[in-house]
Amino acid sequence: MRKLAAGNWKMNGTSAELSELDALAKVHAESSVDVLICPPATLLSRAADRAGNSIFVGGQDCHAAKSGAHTGDISADMLKDAGATHVILGHSERRTDHGETDATVRVKTVAALGAGLLPLVCVGETESERDAGDTLDVIRSQLAGSLPDDLNGADFVVAYEPVWAIGTGRVPTLYQIAEVHELMRAELTGRFGSSANETPLLYGGSVKPGNAAEIFATSNVDGALVGGASLKASDFGAIIQALEAA
């Protein structure tokens, strides 16, 4: 499988920040790993035009319906039309801020696949769940509920993002990361067969240039879902370089 460095700009960025994408595309035009940027929807079409063939561009969410009376929402078909190739689904901030459940994420995943987008489905435990020793049960349950049953052979990505590590500077130990990624690989292959061995498993949660190399050296970590550090080409570029060297 090709490894993946995915950058989630979240609710950040105006036209001026597209210059960061230009810098990233110039440096990593022939990267040995896949590079994905998910800008806010207002920049998606322009980002896709400027990224060319060197960088994938994706959405940060999509609605489960193809169209309809859903003011403020964006369908998977609309993302595809704007130039997106991927879409992030089930990010912890969507689950927390918008009350999204595993069932919600599942139907969005179906919609994304139907539109020809590659879904990047996020799972992860809260601090209280980690402290209670429930991490593996939480991840197992989220995978079962968030992924549709007919993914055998389909292209999709799963990202483990411990909620307590997102934007906090805190990072799980390498053992904790490996433990969850090993569980995810086992769950996916058990459910979807050997094709799931080609599913990239990303780690997300305070990934920075300074810790990227050791994270990427961890078993079953095939890339990263990066938040704040993806906003600057210099920082994200260093993370990409660490992934290329892993």
Buried (B, 14 or more C-beta within 10 A) or exposed (E): EEBBBBBBBBEBBEEEBBEBBEBBBEBBEEBEBBBBBBBBBEBBBBBBEBBEEBBBBBBBBBBBBEEEEEEEBBBBBBBBEBBBBBBBBBBBBBBEEEEBEBEBBBBBBBBBBEBEBBBBBBBBBBEEBBEEEBBBEBBBEBBEBBBBEEBEEBBBBBBBBBBBBBEEEEBBEBEBBBBBBBBBBEBBBEBBEEBBEEBBBBBBBBBBBEBBBBBBEBEBBBBBBBBBBBBBBEBBBBBBBBBBEB
